[in-house]
Amino acid sequence: MAVHRYLAAASVLLLSISSGRAFAQGFEGLDLTDDGKKDEKKKDPPKDELDLTAPEKPKASAAKKDEARKPLKADQPAVERDVTQDDRVKSVQRKLYIKRGRFELAPAAIINVNDPYYTRLGGQIRAAFYPADTLAIAARFAIMQTLPSDDVRQATRTLQSRIFFSVPYWNAMADLEWSPLYGKVSFFNSILHLDGYLLAGGGVVFTERTGTPDPANNDQPRPINPAFDLGIGLRFVAKDFFAVNLGLVNTTYVDTPRGTTKGVTQNLMMLTVGVSLFFPFKSTYREAE
C-alpha cells in the first residue's frame, strides 16, 4: 500500500511539471512590452497616394489675387459703401474761368439803400480790362432817378419839416478792382464758383444843381461835382464767359441842395445786381493754369 501511494504522488508531480513547461512554451514568442509603442506609431502614406486624413486648405487663385490688387474703376462701386455720382467730387478743382487778358462788359440795375426819404434807382454799364487775373481797370457810367417816399410827405405836411436833398442825374467813375477771393460753395447739390472783389476810384457826379448859378461865386455856373467811391462785390460764375454780379458801392460827393447855400456831403450807397460777359469767351491763359 505504501509503495502504491508513493508512485501515485510521483506521477502527479511529474504531470504538473510537464504541463507547466508546455504552457510556458506556448506563450514563449509573445512580447507584450512593445504593444503601446507599436500602436502609437503610424505609417506615413506613400508619396504617390492621396492622404485623405488631413483636410486640404483652400487656396486663392492667382487671378483672384491679381483682381483684388487692382484699384477700383471710376464707375465701379466700393465694397464697403455705395458710391454715387454726387460723392465723386474732386477735392481740388480747376478754376472755372481765367480773367487775365480779357475784357468784361457788365450791365446792372442799381438802387440806393441808405436814404429813408428818397429812393434813387436806375441802371449802369461797366467795362473792364484785366491785365492780371486778380486786377482790373474799370470804367462805369450810371443814370438814376430820384423818387420821394411816403415818409417825405408825412414829414413835410404833418411835421412841417424841410428836407434838403441832392438829386443826382448821372455819374461817371474810373476804378481799380482787386479780386483776392476765389472759392467754391455747395448750392443745391452742385458746386458753385464765386469771385469776390474790392474796388476804389474817382470820378464826377452830375446833379440838378450842376450848371445853375452859384450866388457864392458871383453867379457862376456850378461845376460838376467830383466824387470817389469804395465798394465790394461777388461774382457767381456760371460759365467761363458768364457770371452773375452782386455789388455794394458807396459814392461820396459834395453838393449844394435846392433851398440852401451850404454844400453838404452826400453818400450814394447803391446796390447793384447784374451780369458779366467776358471777351473772348474762352480764356487764352487756360493752359498756364
C-alpha positions in Angstrom: 0.0 0.0 0.0 2.8 2.4 0.8 4.6 1.6 -2.4 1.4 2.5 -4.5 0.9 5.8 -2.6 4.5 6.9 -3.4 4.1 6.0 -7.0 0.8 8.0 -7.3 2.4 11.1 -5.7 5.4 10.9 -8.1 3.1 10.6 -11.1 1.1 13.7 -10.1 4.3 15.7 -9.6 5.8 14.7 -13.0 2.5 15.6 -14.7 2.3 19.1 -13.2 6.0 19.8 -14.2 5.4 18.7 -17.8 2.2 20.7 -18.1 3.9 23.9 -16.8 6.6 23.6 -19.4 4.2 23.1 -22.2 2.1 26.2 -21.2 5.3 28.2 -21.0 6.5 27.1 -24.4 3.1 28.1 -26.0 3.5 31.8 -24.9 7.3 31.9 -25.3 7.1 34.1 -28.6 4.6 36.8 -27.3 6.2 40.1 -26.3 3.7 42.4 -24.5 6.3 45.1 -23.7 6.2 46.9 -27.1 2.4 47.0 -27.6 2.0 50.7 -26.6 4.9 51.8 -28.8 3.7 49.9 -31.8 0.2 51.4 -31.6 1.5 55.0 -31.3 3.5 54.8 -34.5 1.5 55.4 -37.6 2.6 54.6 -41.0 3.3 57.5 -43.4 1.2 57.2 -46.6 3.1 56.7 -49.8 4.1 59.8 -51.7 2.1 58.6 -54.7 -1.1 58.1 -52.8 -3.6 60.8 -51.7 -3.8 61.5 -48.0 -7.4 62.0 -47.1 -6.9 62.2 -43.3 -6.0 65.9 -43.3 -8.4 68.4 -44.9 -7.0 70.4 -47.7 -6.8 74.2 -47.1 -8.5 76.4 -49.8 -6.0 78.3 -51.9 -6.9 81.6 -53.7 -6.2 81.5 -57.3 -3.7 83.8 -58.9 -6.4 85.5 -60.9 -8.4 86.4 -57.8 -5.3 87.8 -56.1 -4.5 90.0 -59.1 -8.1 91.2 -59.3 -8.1 92.1 -55.6 -4.9 94.1 -56.0 -6.3 96.2 -58.9 -7.7 99.6 -57.9 -11.4 100.3 -58.3 -12.5 101.9 -61.5 -14.3 105.2 -61.5 -17.6 103.6 -62.3 -17.1 100.6 -60.0 -18.8 100.8 -56.6 -16.8 100.1 -53.5 -17.5 97.1 -51.3 -17.7 99.0 -48.0 -20.3 101.5 -49.1 -22.2 102.7 -52.2 -20.6 105.5 -54.1 -23.0 107.7 -56.1 -22.3 110.3 -58.7 -22.7 113.1 -56.2 -20.0 111.7 -54.0 -17.3 111.7 -56.7 -16.2 115.3 -56.4 -12.5 116.2 -56.7 -11.1 117.8 -53.6 -9.1 120.3 -55.7 -10.8 121.6 -58.8 -9.6 123.9 -61.6 -10.7 127.5 -61.7 -13.8 127.7 -63.8 -12.5 130.8 -65.6 -9.4 132.9 -66.0 -9.7 136.7 -66.4 -6.2 137.7 -67.3 -6.0 139.4 -70.7 -9.8 139.5 -71.1 -12.4 142.3 -71.3 -15.6 142.4 -69.2 -18.9 144.1 -70.0 -21.3 144.2 -67.1 -24.8 145.9 -67.3 -26.7 146.1 -64.0 -29.7 147.6 -62.2 -29.0 149.9 -59.2 -30.9 151.2 -56.2 -29.8 153.1 -53.1 -30.1 151.5 -49.7 -29.1 154.3 -47.3 -31.8 157.0 -47.7 -35.1 156.6 -45.8 -36.7 159.6 -47.6 -35.7 159.3 -51.3 -35.3 156.3 -53.5 -32.7 156.5 -56.3 -32.9 153.8 -58.9 -31.6 153.3 -62.4 -29.1 151.4 -64.4 -25.4 151.3 -65.1 -22.9 149.8 -67.6 -19.4 148.8 -66.6 -16.4 147.9 -68.8 -13.1 146.5 -67.5 -9.8 145.1 -68.7 -7.8 142.5 -66.7 -4.0 142.8 -67.0 -3.8 140.1 -64.3 -6.3 137.6 -63.1 -6.8 139.5 -59.8 -6.5 143.1 -61.1 -8.9 145.1 -63.3 -9.0 148.6 -64.7 -12.7 149.6 -64.9 -14.9 152.4 -66.0 -18.6 152.7 -65.2 -21.4 155.0 -66.2 -24.8 155.2 -64.3 -28.0 157.1 -64.7 -30.7 157.3 -62.0 -34.0 158.9 -61.0 -34.9 160.3 -57.5 -38.3 159.4 -56.1 -39.8 160.5 -52.8 -41.1 158.0 -50.3 -44.2 158.3 -48.0 -42.0 159.5 -45.2 -41.3 162.7 -47.1 -45.0 163.5 -47.4 -45.5 162.9 -43.7 -42.5 164.9 -42.7 -43.4 168.0 -44.9 -47.2 168.0 -44.3 -47.6 166.7 -40.7 -44.3 167.8 -39.1 -43.8 170.9 -41.3 -40.2 169.9 -41.8 -37.8 170.8 -44.6 -35.6 168.1 -46.1 -32.6 169.2 -48.1 -31.6 166.5 -50.6 -29.4 166.1 -53.6 -30.8 165.0 -56.9 -28.1 163.1 -58.9 -28.8 162.5 -62.6 -25.7 160.5 -63.7 -22.2 159.7 -62.6 -19.0 158.5 -64.4 -16.3 156.7 -62.4 -13.0 155.1 -63.1 -12.0 152.3 -60.7 -9.3 149.9 -59.8 -10.6 146.4 -58.8 -8.8 143.8 -56.8 -10.1 140.2 -56.6 -8.3 138.5 -53.6 -11.0 135.8 -53.1 -11.9 132.8 -55.2 -13.8 129.9 -53.8 -16.4 127.2 -54.2 -19.6 126.6 -52.3 -22.2 123.9 -52.4 -25.5 125.1 -53.8 -28.5 122.7 -54.3 -26.2 119.7 -54.6 -23.9 121.4 -57.1 -20.6 123.2 -56.9 -20.9 127.0 -57.4 -17.8 129.1 -58.1 -17.6 132.6 -56.7 -15.2 135.5 -57.1 -15.0 138.3 -54.5 -13.6 141.7 -55.3 -12.9 145.2 -53.8 -12.9 148.4 -55.8 -11.9 152.0 -55.3 -11.8 155.0 -57.7 -12.9 158.5 -58.5 -15.0 160.5 -61.0 -17.8 163.0 -61.3 -21.5 163.3 -60.4 -23.9 165.5 -62.3 -26.9 166.7 -60.2 -29.8 169.1 -60.8 -27.8 171.9 -59.3 -24.9 171.4 -61.7 -24.6 174.3 -64.1 -27.0 176.5 -62.2 -25.9 180.0 -61.0 -23.9 180.0 -57.7 -24.5 183.1 -55.6 -21.5 182.4 -53.6 -19.3 182.5 -56.7 -20.7 185.6 -58.5 -23.5 183.6 -60.1 -21.0 181.5 -62.0 -22.3 178.1 -63.2 -21.8 175.3 -60.7 -19.2 172.8 -61.8 -19.7 169.0 -62.0 -19.2 167.6 -58.5 -16.0 165.5 -58.1 -16.6 162.1 -56.3 -14.8 159.0 -55.2 -16.2 155.6 -54.4 -15.5 152.4 -52.5 -17.2 149.0 -53.0 -17.3 145.3 -52.6 -18.9 142.6 -54.7 -19.3 139.0 -55.6 -19.5 137.2 -59.0 -21.3 133.9 -59.1 -19.6 132.2 -62.0 -21.8 130.0 -64.2 -19.6 129.6 -67.3 -16.1 130.6 -68.4 -17.6 133.7 -70.1 -20.7 134.4 -67.9 -21.2 135.4 -64.3 -23.9 137.0 -62.1 -22.8 140.1 -60.3 -23.9 141.4 -56.9 -22.2 144.6 -55.5 -22.5 147.3 -53.0 -20.8 150.6 -53.9 -20.8 153.9 -52.0 -20.2 157.1 -54.0 -19.3 160.2 -52.0 -19.5 163.8 -53.3 -20.4 167.3 -52.2 -23.5 169.1 -53.5 -25.5 172.2 -52.6 -29.1 171.0 -52.4 -32.0 173.2 -53.5 -33.1 175.6 -50.8 -29.7 176.1 -49.2 -26.4 177.7 -50.0 -24.3 175.3 -48.0 -22.5 172.4 -49.5 -23.5 169.0 -48.0 -21.6 165.8 -48.2 -23.7 163.1 -50.0 -23.3 159.4 -49.9 -25.0 157.2 -52.5 -24.8 153.6 -51.3 -26.0 151.7 -54.3 -26.9 148.0 -54.5 -26.1 146.7 -58.0 -27.4 143.5 -59.5 -26.4 142.4 -63.0 -24.4 140.1 -65.2 -20.8 139.9 -66.5 -19.8 138.9 -70.0 -16.1 138.1 -70.7 -14.4 138.5 -74.1 -13.0 136.4 -75.6 -15.5 133.8 -74.5 -12.7 131.3 -73.6 -9.6 132.3 -71.7 -6.3 132.2 -73.7 -4.4 131.6 -70.5 -6.2 128.3 -69.6 -3.1 126.2 -70.4 -1.0 128.2 -67.9 -3.3 127.5 -65.0 
